[in-house]
C-alpha cells in the first residue's frame, strides 16, 4: 500500500468515527485541541522571548488567538 492510499484510508476511518460522535463529544475534542494549541504557543513564546514577563506572554498569546496571527 502506498503512503497516499494509507493516508486516504486513515482519513476515511477518522471521518466515520467523527460522524458517529455526538455533538457534545465533538465540542469536547475541539475545546481540548484549542487548549493544547494555546499551551504549545505559550511555550514557544516563552522560548522565543525568555526576557518577557508572564503578563507580556499572556497579552501576546491573547492577541495571537484573538486576531489569528502566528
DRENKOL-363861 format. One record per atom (N, C-alpha, C, O): residue in one letter; x, y, z; residue number from 0. Coordinates in steps of 0.1 Angstrom, whole numbers. Layout:
BEGIN
A/X/Y/Z/NUM $
...
REM end
This chain:
BEGIN
X/8/-12/0/0 $
X/0/0/0/0 $
X/9/12/0/0 $
X/18/13/8/0 $
X/6/22/-9/1 $
X/14/34/-9/1 $
X/10/43/2/1 $
X/0/41/9/1 $
X/19/52/5/2 $
X/16/61/16/2 $
X/4/70/14/2 $
X/-4/71/24/2 $
X/1/74/2/3 $
X/-11/82/-1/3 $
X/-23/74/1/3 $
X/-33/79/7/3 $
X/-23/62/-3/4 $
X/-35/53/-1/4 $
X/-38/51/14/4 $
X/-49/50/18/4 $
X/-27/49/21/5 $
X/-28/47/36/5 $
X/-34/59/42/5 $
X/-43/58/51/5 $
X/-30/71/38/6 $
X/-35/84/44/6 $
X/-50/85/41/6 $
X/-58/89/49/6 $
X/-53/82/28/7 $
X/-67/83/24/7 $
X/-76/74/32/7 $
X/-87/77/37/7 $
X/-71/61/34/8 $
X/-78/51/42/8 $
X/-80/56/56/8 $
X/-90/54/62/8 $
X/-69/61/62/9 $
X/-70/66/76/9 $
X/-80/78/77/9 $
X/-88/78/86/9 $
X/-80/87/67/10 $
X/-89/98/67/10 $
X/-104/93/67/10 $
X/-112/98/74/10 $
X/-106/83/59/11 $
X/-120/77/58/11 $
X/-124/71/71/11 $
X/-136/73/75/11 $
X/-115/64/78/12 $
X/-118/58/91/12 $
X/-121/69/101/12 $
X/-130/69/109/12 $
X/-112/80/101/13 $
X/-114/91/110/13 $
X/-127/98/107/13 $
X/-134/102/117/13 $
X/-131/100/95/14 $
X/-144/106/92/14 $
X/-156/98/97/14 $
X/-165/104/103/14 $
X/-155/85/96/15 $
X/-165/76/101/15 $
X/-167/78/116/15 $
X/-178/78/121/15 $
X/-155/78/123/16 $
X/-156/80/137/16 $
X/-162/93/141/16 $
X/-171/94/150/16 $
X/-158/104/134/17 $
X/-164/117/137/17 $
X/-179/118/134/17 $
X/-186/124/142/17 $
X/-183/112/124/18 $
X/-197/112/120/18 $
X/-206/104/131/18 $
X/-217/108/133/18 $
X/-200/95/137/19 $
X/-207/87/147/19 $
X/-207/94/161/19 $
X/-214/89/170/19 $
X/-198/104/163/20 $
X/-197/111/176/20 $
X/-209/120/178/20 $
X/-215/125/169/20 $
X/-212/121/191/21 $
X/-222/131/195/21 $
X/-217/145/193/21 $
X/-205/147/193/21 $
X/-226/155/192/22 $
X/-221/169/191/22 $
X/-213/173/203/22 $
X/-204/181/203/22 $
X/-217/168/215/23 $
X/-211/171/227/23 $
X/-196/166/227/23 $
X/-187/173/232/23 $
X/-194/154/222/24 $
X/-181/148/221/24 $
X/-172/156/212/24 $
X/-160/158/214/24 $
X/-178/160/200/25 $
X/-170/168/191/25 $
X/-166/181/197/25 $
X/-155/186/195/25 $
X/-175/188/204/26 $
X/-172/200/211/26 $
X/-161/198/221/26 $
X/-152/206/222/26 $
X/-162/187/229/27 $
X/-151/184/239/27 $
X/-138/183/232/27 $
X/-128/188/237/27 $
X/-137/176/221/28 $
X/-124/174/214/28 $
X/-119/188/209/28 $
X/-107/191/210/28 $
X/-128/196/203/29 $
X/-124/209/198/29 $
X/-119/218/210/29 $
X/-109/225/208/29 $
X/-125/218/221/30 $
X/-120/225/233/30 $
X/-106/221/237/30 $
X/-98/229/240/30 $
X/-104/208/237/31 $
X/-91/202/241/31 $
X/-81/206/231/31 $
X/-69/209/235/31 $
X/-84/206/218/32 $
X/-74/210/208/32 $
X/-71/225/210/32 $
X/-59/228/208/32 $
X/-81/233/212/33 $
X/-78/247/214/33 $
X/-69/250/226/33 $
X/-59/257/225/33 $
X/-71/243/237/34 $
X/-63/245/249/34 $
X/-49/239/246/34 $
X/-39/245/251/34 $
X/-48/229/239/35 $
X/-34/223/236/35 $
X/-27/233/227/35 $
X/-15/235/229/35 $
X/-34/239/217/36 $
X/-27/249/208/36 $
X/-23/261/216/36 $
X/-12/266/214/36 $
X/-31/266/225/37 $
X/-27/277/234/37 $
X/-14/274/242/37 $
X/-5/282/243/37 $
X/-14/262/248/38 $
X/-3/258/256/38 $
X/10/257/248/38 $
X/20/262/252/38 $
X/9/251/236/39 $
X/21/250/228/39 $
X/26/263/223/39 $
X/38/266/223/39 $
X/17/272/220/40 $
X/21/286/216/40 $
X/27/293/228/40 $
X/36/301/226/40 $
X/21/292/240/41 $
X/27/298/251/41 $
X/41/293/254/41 $
X/50/302/257/41 $
X/44/281/253/42 $
X/57/275/255/42 $
X/67/281/244/42 $
X/78/284/247/42 $
X/62/282/231/43 $
X/70/287/221/43 $
X/74/302/223/43 $
X/85/306/221/43 $
X/64/309/228/44 $
X/66/324/231/44 $
X/76/325/242/44 $
X/85/334/242/44 $
X/75/317/252/45 $
X/85/317/264/45 $
X/99/314/259/45 $
X/108/320/264/45 $
X/100/305/250/46 $
X/114/301/244/46 $
X/119/312/235/46 $
X/131/315/236/46 $
X/110/319/227/47 $
X/114/329/218/47 $
X/117/342/226/47 $
X/126/350/221/47 $
X/111/344/237/48 $
X/112/357/245/48 $
X/114/354/259/48 $
X/106/357/268/48 $
X/126/348/263/49 $
X/128/345/277/49 $
X/128/357/286/49 $
X/127/355/299/49 $
X/130/369/281/50 $
X/130/381/289/50 $
X/116/387/292/50 $
X/115/396/300/50 $
X/106/381/285/51 $
X/92/387/287/51 $
X/87/382/300/51 $
X/89/371/305/51 $
X/79/390/306/52 $
X/72/386/319/52 $
X/60/378/315/52 $
X/56/376/304/52 $
X/54/371/326/53 $
X/42/363/323/53 $
X/30/372/318/53 $
X/23/367/309/53 $
X/29/384/322/54 $
X/19/393/317/54 $
X/21/396/302/54 $
X/11/396/294/54 $
X/33/398/298/55 $
X/36/400/284/55 $
X/33/388/275/55 $
X/27/389/265/55 $
X/37/376/280/56 $
X/34/364/273/56 $
X/18/362/272/56 $
X/13/359/261/56 $
X/11/365/283/57 $
X/-3/363/283/57 $
X/-10/373/273/57 $
X/-19/369/266/57 $
X/-5/385/273/58 $
X/-11/395/264/58 $
X/-8/391/249/58 $
X/-18/392/241/58 $
X/4/387/246/59 $
X/7/383/232/59 $
X/-1/371/228/59 $
X/-6/370/217/59 $
X/-2/361/237/60 $
X/-10/349/235/60 $
X/-24/353/232/60 $
X/-30/347/222/60 $
X/-30/361/240/61 $
X/-44/366/238/61 $
X/-45/372/224/61 $
X/-55/369/217/61 $
X/-36/381/220/62 $
X/-37/388/207/62 $
X/-35/378/196/62 $
X/-42/379/186/62 $
X/-26/369/197/63 $
X/-24/359/186/63 $
X/-37/351/184/63 $
X/-41/349/172/63 $
X/-43/347/194/64 $
X/-56/339/192/64 $
X/-68/347/189/64 $
X/-77/343/182/64 $
X/-68/360/194/65 $
X/-79/368/191/65 $
X/-79/373/176/65 $
X/-89/373/170/65 $
X/-67/375/171/66 $
X/-65/380/157/66 $
X/-60/369/148/66 $
X/-57/373/136/66 $
X/-59/357/152/67 $
X/-55/346/144/67 $
X/-41/348/137/67 $
X/-40/346/125/67 $
X/-31/353/145/68 $
X/-18/355/140/68 $
X/-9/344/145/68 $
X/-13/337/154/68 $
X/3/343/139/69 $
X/12/333/143/69 $
X/23/338/151/69 $
X/32/331/155/69 $
REM end
